[in-house]
Amino acid sequence: MNLTNQLLNEIEAFLGRTGMAATTFGQKAILNSKLVDRLRKGGTVTLETAETIRSFMAEKKTHVRRSPRKGNAQAAAA
């Protein structure tokens, strides 16, 4: 497994644990909402960018997956 695939696997696991959307992840991690899509299509990142991404994931370890609340949908519709 190459380093890019390893990074992508780490990102996919993070997304699964947190419920964060891939576009949101890219935007928050490196200000690029297309990051995960590019990696999924075989793109690469620099070692510096990979370190930034891993640091972001490490900082967000405590992020808890939240399910939508009924009240929020009703309040938004009002």
Secondary structure, 3 states (H helix, E strand, C coil): CCHHHHHHHHHHHHHHHHCCCHHHHHHHHHCCCCHHHHHHCCCCCCHHHHHHHHHHHHHCCCCCCCCCCHHHHHHHHC
